[in-house]
């Protein structure tokens, strides 16, 4: 576990683990088999899993004397929204380098970015790697202007950011000690990496949302130094839920979002938790996960993203 002095507390932990008996029965599990780990209830800036990672980046930025937080993401990025919120909490500027072009209407996460005063730079259609390069140029421009920028990586994912999910994994072990499966969205890789380092490959199931082409490799590389061993990407349990792409609301995710809302009044998002729940449904359907095996579903937040997809 990382030294707690390496982080700036931004929320109250542990987050609750709540039973979800109606949802469990609806997807083919026993009523006592499913728990929702509520990392959507982390508070600051609308909540979500990225706050656990940002606690570590916030501390690093403070140590370096930064006055601007810079990060990347898509137009409806939960991570960008929370980075902007953390910047406000720290008394810093936020510059968000977002892929794509300015939308005709400001809604969802982008509305909240604007509300907290974040500066948005639109980078056009770019791959994650190209977006990172563009962000590097923005950082140099800020330095030339006399600012002291700190670049938070895509999704807050690195071995540093993944430390936040070492703590989450320990919470899960205390709250649901007999958990056989922990299901999470696999996006930029950091959340799954922290879980893997504590819980091991056999217990963690990631639903690949299509955020990056090398998601499993990224998760394994971030997990390895935290676990003190080499984590093989081929050993990870990963289900493909990318569909037509990261930006699209897949039919499977839509059905999963509706099911969670109509059984437990829990709201999932189109990009991450909706796809993760779709992955859980698929795993139960083909018996990778069976009744009687306790399951923890990690709710990583993202509610504002629903308002960026009114077609739900």
C-alpha positions as CSV (number, residue, x, y, z in Angstrom):
1,X,0.0,0.0,0.0
2,X,1.3,3.5,-0.9
3,X,2.2,5.9,1.9
4,X,-0.9,7.9,2.7
5,X,1.2,11.0,2.8
6,X,1.5,10.7,-1.0
7,X,-2.1,11.6,-1.5
8,X,-4.4,14.5,-0.9
9,X,-7.8,13.3,0.5
10,X,-10.6,14.4,-1.9
11,X,-13.4,12.2,-0.7
12,X,-14.6,10.0,2.2
13,X,-13.6,6.3,2.1
14,X,-14.6,3.5,2.3
15,X,-17.4,3.8,-0.2
16,X,-20.4,1.4,0.6
17,X,-20.9,-2.0,-0.8
18,X,-24.7,-2.5,-1.2
19,X,-26.6,-5.7,-1.9
20,X,-28.6,-5.7,-5.1
21,X,-31.0,-8.7,-4.8
22,X,-33.5,-7.7,-7.5
23,X,-30.8,-7.0,-10.1
24,X,-29.1,-10.3,-9.1
25,X,-32.2,-12.3,-9.7
26,X,-32.9,-10.5,-13.0
27,X,-29.5,-11.5,-14.4
28,X,-29.6,-15.1,-13.3
29,X,-27.8,-15.0,-10.0
30,X,-29.0,-15.8,-6.5
31,X,-30.6,-12.9,-4.6
32,X,-27.6,-12.8,-2.2
33,X,-24.9,-13.1,-4.8
34,X,-24.5,-9.5,-6.1
35,X,-23.0,-6.4,-4.4
36,X,-22.6,-2.9,-5.8
37,X,-19.4,-1.2,-4.7
38,X,-20.5,2.4,-4.9
39,X,-17.5,4.4,-6.1
40,X,-20.1,6.7,-7.8
41,X,-20.7,8.1,-4.3
42,X,-17.3,9.8,-3.9
43,X,-18.8,13.3,-3.8
44,X,-16.5,15.9,-5.2
45,X,-17.4,17.2,-8.7
46,X,-20.3,14.7,-9.2
47,X,-18.3,11.7,-7.9
48,X,-16.7,8.7,-9.6
49,X,-13.7,6.4,-9.5
50,X,-11.2,8.9,-10.9
51,X,-11.1,10.7,-7.5
52,X,-9.2,7.8,-6.0
53,X,-6.5,8.2,-8.7
54,X,-6.6,12.0,-8.6
55,X,-5.7,12.0,-4.9
56,X,-2.2,10.9,-5.9
57,X,-1.8,13.2,-8.9
58,X,-3.0,16.1,-6.8
59,X,-0.3,15.4,-4.3
60,X,2.3,15.2,-7.1
61,X,1.1,18.4,-8.7
62,X,1.4,20.2,-5.3
63,X,4.9,18.9,-4.7
64,X,5.9,20.3,-8.1
65,X,4.4,23.7,-7.4
66,X,1.9,23.4,-10.3
67,X,-0.8,25.9,-10.8
68,X,-2.6,24.3,-13.8
69,X,-3.9,20.7,-14.2
70,X,-4.0,19.5,-17.8
71,X,-5.6,16.3,-19.0
72,X,-7.1,14.6,-22.0
73,X,-10.3,12.8,-22.8
74,X,-13.4,12.6,-25.0
75,X,-16.2,15.2,-25.0
76,X,-18.1,13.3,-22.3
77,X,-15.0,12.3,-20.2
78,X,-15.7,11.6,-16.5
79,X,-12.0,11.9,-15.8
80,X,-11.8,15.4,-17.4
81,X,-14.8,16.5,-15.4
82,X,-13.2,15.3,-12.1
83,X,-9.8,16.7,-13.0
84,X,-11.4,20.1,-13.5
85,X,-13.2,19.7,-10.1
86,X,-10.0,18.8,-8.4
87,X,-8.3,21.8,-9.9
88,X,-11.0,24.0,-8.3
89,X,-10.5,22.3,-4.9
90,X,-6.8,22.9,-5.1
91,X,-7.1,26.6,-6.3
92,X,-5.6,25.8,-9.8
93,X,-6.7,26.3,-13.4
94,X,-7.9,23.3,-15.4
95,X,-7.1,22.9,-19.1
96,X,-9.0,20.0,-20.8
97,X,-7.7,18.7,-24.1
98,X,-10.6,16.9,-25.6
99,X,-10.8,14.8,-28.7
100,X,-13.3,15.8,-31.4
101,X,-14.9,19.1,-32.4
102,X,-17.0,21.5,-30.3
103,X,-20.6,20.2,-30.1
104,X,-23.5,22.3,-31.1
105,X,-25.0,22.0,-27.5
106,X,-23.2,21.8,-24.2
107,X,-24.6,19.0,-22.1
108,X,-23.6,16.1,-19.8
109,X,-20.0,16.2,-18.4
110,X,-19.1,19.0,-20.8
111,X,-21.7,21.3,-19.1
112,X,-20.1,20.6,-15.7
113,X,-16.7,21.2,-17.1
114,X,-17.9,24.7,-18.2
115,X,-19.7,25.3,-14.9
116,X,-16.5,24.8,-12.8
117,X,-14.6,27.1,-15.2
118,X,-12.4,24.7,-17.1
119,X,-10.7,25.8,-20.2
120,X,-11.4,23.4,-23.1
121,X,-9.2,23.0,-26.1
122,X,-10.6,20.9,-28.9
123,X,-8.1,18.7,-30.6
124,X,-10.1,17.2,-33.5
125,X,-10.4,13.5,-34.1
126,X,-7.2,11.8,-32.8
127,X,-6.1,8.5,-31.4
128,X,-5.3,8.4,-27.6
129,X,-1.6,8.5,-28.5
130,X,-2.1,11.5,-30.8
131,X,-4.2,13.2,-28.2
132,X,-1.4,12.8,-25.6
133,X,1.0,14.4,-28.1
134,X,-1.3,17.3,-28.6
135,X,-1.6,17.7,-24.8
136,X,2.2,17.8,-24.6
137,X,2.2,20.8,-27.0
138,X,-0.5,22.5,-24.9
139,X,1.7,22.0,-21.8
140,X,4.7,23.6,-23.5
141,X,2.5,26.5,-24.6
142,X,1.4,27.0,-21.0
143,X,5.0,27.0,-19.8
144,X,5.9,29.6,-22.4
145,X,3.0,31.8,-21.0
146,X,4.6,31.5,-17.5
147,X,2.2,28.9,-16.1
148,X,3.3,25.8,-14.2
149,X,1.3,23.0,-15.7
150,X,1.0,19.4,-14.5
151,X,-0.1,16.8,-17.0
152,X,-2.5,14.1,-15.6
153,X,-2.4,11.1,-18.0
154,X,-5.4,9.9,-20.0
155,X,-8.0,8.4,-17.5
156,X,-5.7,9.2,-14.6
157,X,-4.1,5.8,-15.4
158,X,-0.5,4.9,-14.5
159,X,1.0,2.9,-11.7
160,X,0.7,6.1,-9.6
161,X,-3.0,6.6,-10.2
162,X,-3.7,2.9,-9.8
163,X,-2.6,3.1,-6.2
164,X,-6.0,4.4,-5.5
165,X,-7.5,1.1,-6.4
166,X,-5.2,-0.8,-4.0
167,X,-7.2,0.9,-1.3
168,X,-10.5,0.0,-3.0
169,X,-9.5,-3.6,-3.3
170,X,-8.7,-3.7,0.4
171,X,-12.2,-2.2,1.1
172,X,-13.8,-4.9,-1.0
173,X,-11.9,-7.6,0.9
174,X,-13.3,-6.2,4.2
175,X,-16.8,-5.7,3.0
176,X,-17.4,-8.8,0.9
177,X,-14.6,-11.1,2.0
178,X,-15.9,-14.1,0.1
179,X,-16.2,-12.3,-3.3
180,X,-15.4,-14.7,-6.1
181,X,-15.6,-12.1,-8.9
182,X,-15.0,-8.4,-9.0
183,X,-16.4,-6.8,-12.2
184,X,-15.1,-3.5,-13.5
185,X,-15.0,-1.5,-16.7
186,X,-11.6,-1.7,-18.4
187,X,-11.0,1.7,-20.0
188,X,-7.6,3.3,-19.7
189,X,-6.4,0.5,-17.4
190,X,-5.6,2.0,-14.0
191,X,-8.7,1.0,-12.1
192,X,-8.4,-2.7,-13.1
193,X,-4.6,-2.5,-12.4
194,X,-5.0,-1.6,-8.8
195,X,-7.7,-4.3,-8.3
196,X,-5.4,-6.9,-9.9
197,X,-2.5,-6.1,-7.7
198,X,-4.5,-7.0,-4.6
199,X,-7.1,-9.5,-5.8
200,X,-5.2,-11.3,-8.5
201,X,-6.1,-12.2,-12.1
202,X,-8.5,-15.0,-11.2
203,X,-11.0,-12.7,-9.4
204,X,-11.1,-9.6,-11.5
205,X,-13.2,-9.4,-14.7
206,X,-12.8,-6.4,-16.9
207,X,-15.3,-5.3,-19.6
208,X,-13.2,-3.6,-22.3
209,X,-15.0,-0.4,-23.3
210,X,-12.8,0.4,-26.3
211,X,-11.1,3.5,-24.7
212,X,-7.7,2.4,-26.0
213,X,-6.5,-0.5,-28.3
214,X,-4.0,-1.9,-25.7
215,X,-6.2,-1.8,-22.6
216,X,-5.2,-5.2,-21.2
217,X,-1.5,-4.5,-21.8
218,X,-1.8,-1.2,-20.1
219,X,-3.6,-2.7,-17.0
220,X,-1.0,-5.4,-16.7
221,X,1.9,-2.9,-17.0
222,X,0.4,-0.6,-14.3
223,X,-0.3,-3.6,-12.0
224,X,3.1,-5.2,-12.2
225,X,5.1,-2.8,-10.0
226,X,2.2,-2.6,-7.5
227,X,1.9,-6.4,-7.3
228,X,5.7,-6.9,-7.1
229,X,5.6,-9.4,-10.0
230,X,5.1,-9.4,-13.7
231,X,1.4,-9.5,-14.6
232,X,0.9,-11.2,-18.0
233,X,-1.8,-9.4,-20.1
234,X,-2.8,-12.8,-21.5
235,X,-3.7,-13.9,-18.0
236,X,-6.4,-11.2,-17.5
237,X,-10.1,-11.9,-17.7
238,X,-11.4,-9.5,-20.3
239,X,-14.7,-9.3,-22.1
240,X,-15.1,-7.2,-25.2
241,X,-17.9,-4.7,-24.8
242,X,-16.5,-2.0,-27.2
243,X,-19.2,-2.5,-29.8
244,X,-18.9,0.0,-32.7
245,X,-16.6,2.1,-30.6
246,X,-16.0,4.0,-27.4
247,X,-18.2,6.9,-28.4
248,X,-21.3,4.8,-29.2
249,X,-24.0,3.7,-26.8
250,X,-24.2,0.0,-27.6
251,X,-27.5,-1.9,-27.5
252,X,-26.1,-4.2,-24.8
253,X,-25.1,-1.3,-22.6
254,X,-28.4,0.4,-23.1
255,X,-30.2,-2.7,-22.0
256,X,-28.0,-3.0,-18.9
257,X,-28.5,0.6,-18.0
258,X,-32.3,0.2,-18.2
259,X,-32.2,-3.1,-16.2
260,X,-30.1,-1.6,-13.3
261,X,-32.4,1.4,-13.2
262,X,-35.6,-0.6,-13.2
263,X,-34.5,-3.2,-10.6
264,X,-32.4,-1.2,-8.1
265,X,-33.0,2.5,-9.1
266,X,-29.2,2.7,-9.7
267,X,-28.1,4.7,-12.7
268,X,-25.2,3.5,-14.8
269,X,-23.5,5.4,-17.6
270,X,-23.3,4.6,-21.3
271,X,-19.5,4.4,-21.7
272,X,-18.2,2.5,-18.6
273,X,-20.6,1.1,-16.1
274,X,-23.3,0.2,-18.7
275,X,-20.7,-1.8,-20.6
276,X,-19.4,-3.3,-17.5
277,X,-22.9,-4.5,-16.5
278,X,-23.4,-5.8,-20.0
279,X,-20.1,-7.8,-19.5
280,X,-21.5,-9.2,-16.2
281,X,-24.7,-10.3,-17.9
282,X,-22.8,-12.0,-20.7
283,X,-20.5,-13.8,-18.1
284,X,-23.6,-15.1,-16.2
285,X,-25.3,-16.1,-19.5
286,X,-22.4,-18.3,-20.6
287,X,-21.7,-19.6,-17.1
288,X,-18.3,-18.0,-16.5
289,X,-20.0,-16.7,-13.4
290,X,-22.5,-19.0,-11.7
291,X,-25.2,-18.6,-9.0
292,X,-23.8,-19.0,-5.6
293,X,-20.6,-17.2,-6.4
294,X,-20.5,-13.8,-4.7
295,X,-20.0,-10.9,-7.2
296,X,-18.9,-7.3,-6.5
297,X,-19.8,-4.9,-9.3
298,X,-17.7,-1.8,-9.2
299,X,-19.9,1.2,-9.9
300,X,-17.4,3.8,-11.1
301,X,-19.8,6.6,-11.6
302,X,-20.5,8.6,-14.7
303,X,-24.1,9.7,-14.2
304,X,-23.5,13.0,-16.1
305,X,-22.6,11.1,-19.2
306,X,-26.3,9.8,-19.4
307,X,-27.3,13.4,-20.2
308,X,-24.9,13.4,-23.1
309,X,-26.9,10.5,-24.6
310,X,-30.5,11.4,-24.5
311,X,-31.3,8.4,-26.7
312,X,-31.3,6.2,-23.6
